[in-house]
């Protein structure tokens, strides 16, 4: 193992087993932006217990990433502005090819547009584009792109409704004590 790969592994080990449990947004965000070089926009928050991997994570303004969310930036993860990601969501940019005898990996960047709401325990698979204003219901597994303002749910996710285009809120959540997580 090269010293470069050891250092990279150590940075992510510290991020996921130590930094993710600091009860201070400011300190966690410092580590994510200064050490891991992630982009993190104004008034965005990554809550305790988030698991991060890969170097390509870009987060816009007014994004809330709740507890125990899995952020996979190996192939790329871009989250635009005013996005709410509920607890225990998985954003997975890489997977194995089940038909390859060598079990090779494949994947692609996940892009989440403005004003999206992703419900608890949803899973977004590689190379998915979630359109502006879309809603992903709790527990959904998204295997295909989601058009703007669609509401999708189920396994695999399918269209179950349409969201109003009249979005007048700004996502922001910084509780006084970000310590409501158990290891």
C-alpha positions in Angstrom: 0.0 0.0 0.0 1.4 3.4 -0.9 1.7 6.2 1.6 -0.7 8.2 -0.5 -3.5 5.6 -0.4 -2.8 5.1 3.3 -3.3 8.9 4.0 -6.5 8.9 1.9 -7.9 5.9 3.8 -7.0 7.5 7.1 -8.8 10.8 6.2 -12.0 8.9 5.5 -11.6 6.6 8.5 -11.3 9.7 10.7 -14.2 11.4 9.0 -16.6 8.4 9.5 -15.5 7.1 12.9 -14.6 10.3 14.7 -15.5 13.6 12.9 -19.0 12.4 12.1 -19.8 12.3 15.8 -18.5 15.7 16.8 -21.5 17.6 18.2 -20.4 20.8 16.4 -21.5 21.7 12.9 -18.6 24.1 12.6 -15.9 21.5 13.4 -17.4 18.8 11.2 -17.9 21.2 8.3 -14.3 22.5 8.7 -13.0 18.9 8.3 -15.3 18.1 5.3 -14.3 21.3 3.4 -10.6 21.7 4.5 -9.4 18.1 4.8 -11.7 16.2 2.4 -12.1 19.3 0.0 -15.8 19.0 -0.4 -17.9 21.9 -1.5 -20.4 22.9 1.2 -22.6 25.9 0.5 -23.9 28.6 2.7 -26.4 27.6 5.5 -26.0 23.9 4.6 -25.7 21.3 7.4 -24.4 17.8 7.5 -25.8 16.2 10.7 -24.1 13.7 13.0 -23.4 10.2 11.8 -23.2 10.9 8.1 -20.9 8.5 6.3 -18.8 9.9 3.4 -16.7 8.3 0.8 -15.0 9.4 -2.4 -13.5 12.8 -3.3 -16.3 14.2 -5.5 -19.0 15.7 -3.2 -20.5 19.1 -4.0 -23.3 20.5 -1.9 -25.1 23.8 -2.6 -26.7 26.4 -0.3 -29.5 25.6 2.2 -29.1 21.8 2.1 -30.0 19.7 5.1 -28.3 16.3 5.3 -29.8 14.5 8.3 -28.5 11.8 10.6 -26.8 8.7 9.2 -27.0 9.6 5.5 -24.6 7.8 3.2 -22.9 10.2 0.8 -21.0 8.3 -2.0 -18.7 10.7 -3.9 -16.6 8.0 -5.6 -18.2 8.7 -9.0 -19.6 12.1 -8.1 -22.4 13.5 -6.0 -23.8 16.9 -6.7 -26.6 18.3 -4.5 -27.9 21.7 -5.6 -29.7 24.3 -3.5 -32.6 24.0 -0.9 -32.6 20.2 -0.7 -33.9 18.2 2.3 -32.4 14.8 2.8 -34.1 12.9 5.6 -32.3 10.4 8.0 -30.7 7.2 6.8 -30.9 8.0 3.0 -28.3 6.2 0.8 -26.9 8.1 -2.2 -24.8 5.4 -4.0 -22.7 6.4 -7.0 -21.0 3.0 -7.6 -22.2 -0.6 -7.6 -21.1 -4.0 -8.9 -22.2 -5.4 -12.3 -24.2 -8.6 -11.3 -23.6 -10.1 -14.8 -19.9 -9.6 -14.9 -18.0 -12.8 -14.0 -15.3 -10.6 -12.5 -17.8 -8.7 -10.3 -16.5 -5.4 -11.8 -17.8 -2.0 -10.6 -19.8 0.5 -12.6 -21.6 3.7 -11.7 -22.0 7.4 -12.4 -22.6 10.8 -10.8 -25.8 11.4 -8.9 -27.3 14.9 -9.5 -30.0 16.2 -7.2 -31.5 19.5 -8.5 -32.9 22.4 -6.4 -35.9 22.1 -4.0 -35.8 18.3 -3.8 -37.1 16.4 -0.8 -35.8 12.8 -0.1 -37.7 10.8 2.5 -36.2 8.6 5.2 -34.4 5.4 4.2 -34.7 6.1 0.5 -31.9 4.8 -1.8 -30.7 6.6 -4.9 -28.7 4.3 -7.2 -25.8 5.3 -9.5 -26.0 7.8 -12.4 -29.5 9.1 -11.3 -30.7 12.6 -12.0 -33.4 13.9 -9.6 -35.2 16.8 -11.2 -36.0 20.2 -9.6 -38.7 20.1 -7.0 -39.1 16.3 -7.0 -40.0 14.2 -4.0 -38.7 10.8 -3.3 -40.9 9.0 -0.8 -39.6 7.3 2.3 -38.2 3.8 1.6 -38.2 4.3 -2.2 -35.4 2.8 -4.3 -34.7 5.1 -7.3 -33.4 3.2 -10.3 -34.4 5.7 -13.0 -34.2 9.4 -13.4 -37.0 11.5 -11.7 -38.5 14.3 -13.7 -39.0 17.8 -12.2 -41.9 18.0 -9.6 -42.7 14.3 -9.8 -43.4 12.4 -6.6 -42.0 8.9 -6.7 -42.3 5.9 -4.3 -41.9 2.2 -4.0 -39.4 -0.5 -4.9 -38.4 0.2 -7.6 -39.6 3.8 -7.5 -42.4 4.8 -9.8 -44.4 8.0 -10.2 -47.2 8.3 -7.6 -48.0 12.0 -7.9 -47.1 15.5 -8.9 -45.8 18.2 -6.6 -46.9 21.8 -6.7 -44.4 24.2 -8.3 -45.2 26.9 -5.7 -42.3 26.2 -3.3 -41.9 29.1 -0.9 -39.7 27.6 1.9 -36.0 27.6 2.5 -34.4 24.5 4.0 -32.4 25.2 7.1 -31.9 23.1 10.2 -29.2 23.8 12.9 -30.4 22.4 16.3 -28.7 23.8 19.3 -27.3 20.4 20.2 -26.6 18.0 17.4 -26.3 15.1 19.7 -29.4 13.0 19.1 -27.6 10.1 17.6 -26.5 6.8 19.1 -23.5 5.0 17.8 
